[in-house]
Amino acid sequence: MSLISGVISAVDIIGAILMIAFAFMSLRLAMRLVRREPHNIIHAYLMWICIAMAVFAVSRSAVHIIRQSLDLVGNAGAWQFIGPYSGAVNTFTLIVVGAVTLFFEYTWSIYRQILSDKQILQATRGELMDLNENLERRVDERTRALADSERKYREVFEVSRDMILLSDLEGRIFALNPAGYEILGGAADVSAAHIEYCQDFLFRGKDDWKKIVTVIRRRQWLPDMEFDMVNARGEKRRILLSASLVPGPRNDEGRIYFLIKDIEKRRMIKEQMARADKLASIGELSAGIAHEINNPLGIILGYAQLMLREESIPSQRSEDLKTIERHVRTCKVIVEDLLNFARVSPAKKEMNDIHGLIDDVIKFTYYDSGFDRVVIEKDYDPDVKPLFIDEKKIKQVFVNLIVNAKYAMGEKGSIKISTCLNEPDKRVEVRVSDTGCGISEQDMLKIFDPFFTTKPTGVGTGLGLSVSYGIVKNHGGDIQVKSEPGAGAVFTVLLPLEPHHEHIIGWEK
Amino acid sequence: MVILLFFVLIFMPDAAIATQGHRGIEGLYVHLIAHVFFIFSMVLFVYWIQKGRLIEAAGWKYIRYSAYFFILWNIDCIVVHLLESHLYKIAGASLGILILPVSNAAWINGIYYFMKMDHFFCVPAMAFLFLGLKRLLEEELS
């Protein structure tokens, strides 16, 4: 073998070895790429290319090495046998490598599609994440706004001094605010009275609820209207009611929102003012009449007494004169009562212990016949200090109240007299309550009217309460009465703590 | 009628040509076609690499170089095979498929001698493939 031939053989063998080495090193790298990212189709494709290249390199280069080896060992004839197989395998591997390479475009398009899909998925995921985060933030904001709104309206519901009531069209109560419970007599009483429907305290008459619901359905609302209701304690109260019909949660049934204002106090004040107006008118009229009658009565009484003095022996004439004198005196008492009612006669006020005054009245009346089976209870407030009052006239007030209480009870019963210092209003309250027959609603409006009486003719003049009313008013006070037929009556005399500058003539309205 | 025609055709004695015989230089033709096919696939490969802008990555750039060298290698191989055929024919062998208009020129022997060393093309081609994959792996790792 020449030197040149040897060099060529060496180059051939080295080249073949390098070819195989690079092919398998490439295959190793491709496999590392695949291991790193098993789902990357391009890496898988490169691995297949490298496998084909490795087979190709082996088929081509190994054969070179074998051929050179055969030449070296002097067995070149063997190549005649191996050569065709080598060529065939080499041709086959060429085709395989070429064929695998042709799949690149298809593989690449799949890879691009996967990448595109992946990007779309990531973008979508990002959008979803963003939406999710925003959604949470939005939900948080909406929830906060809803909570604020709920709190605001809850406060309106809770703090309102008027009753807010929600019911269905059947009258079943869904919601009632604290003021509602208060107006109805307190939560405990409402629960005890089993108030579950509006009809339990309102529109209690037969078909009243149906009528009111018909009106609300037709007009969708109800303007301010006055009604009477009976609370859980059975007390009758005047209310101002308005209502609105709103759709129910499922829009398949209506709900009624009621706004109810307790106007009982307002009604009572209006009644008291009306009564005061009436009594003021009567007082002015009575004062005028009393003045006009008082003088002639004085003259008649004076002349009757002069004529009676001239009668030394009893005779029919003297008896007639006595009868005149007696009836004139009765008239004088009535006139004096009328003047007291009209507050024309001035009061002689000085500091008096109200408790001692009441005790004197109790002693005075207790010795009267008929009080044997009547129990008089006293409950004095020790904080009550002496008041600037006309002892005689205030005694007359309590005598009237106790006698009236006794009359209302009949032979047997209990009278309770209590005092109470009302510091905020700067007055003393004296309550005279009895267990008598009570006062009807009809009579309640007239009890302070002069000459109104429920007693038989000749038993009372009907001036007791009106005179008492006038005396108390003359002291800057007031008389209040609470009563129901059959449940006794409570008269409350309110007297001011501080001295009152009275108006001798004229009435306060 | 059809059956009769079938039997007439089957039993008429003549040369059977249905299965083609393979003799002579068919193997060389197949081999050359394989090289052409390899070139075709590599050209397409380069085209796709450029079209897909893969050459922006260094790894694919090396792989493209690899394809170029494989193309050159295939051309080299085709030329060598044709020259071999020419030289065989001149030598009186029967496998020649190409007869150049020159006869036994010394420069043909020189070209043939040089181009027989195809390692100068295929080894760099495989080396660039290795380098390309190496860079791709490095890029993945980074």
Interface residues (C-beta under 8 A of the other chain):
Chain A: I8 V11 D12 I14 G15 A16 L18 M19 F22 A23 M25 S26 L29 A30 R32 L33 R36 E37 L46 C50 M53 A57 R60 P84 G87 A88 N90 T91 F92 L94 I95 V97 G98 A99 T101 L102 F104 E105 W108 R112
Chain B: G27 V30 H31 A34 H35 F37 F38 F40 S41 M42 L44 F45 W48 G52 M117 H119 F120 C122 V123 M126 A127 L129 F130 L133 K134 L136 L137 E140 L141
